[in-house]
């Protein structure tokens, strides 16, 4: 079987550790945000993406709007702790497919979404 992989750079030992950020801190930065609910529903910047095709379309639109507004090209995936791993991988793959290089992943509780 064929497997996909995403390269994750190792932490650099000469840099000091960043302070812990809250979800609210991250949302204030210039990210396109993918949210994954407990029932595996996916939203891109608060717009539901019911299929993989619509996820890619909405993600491209959000990135182009974001780039026009602030030059951002970063993706933040906020996944409920009880969602399926497969859905998280689908969101990460979508970010990779549209060329996003800065992707952050955070698992959150439902009330934080």
Beta strands, then each sheet from edge to edge (+ up, - down):
strand 1: 31-36
strand 2: 42-44
strand 3: 47-48
strand 4: 74-80
strand 5: 102-108
sheet 1: 3+ 2- 1+ 4+ 5+
end
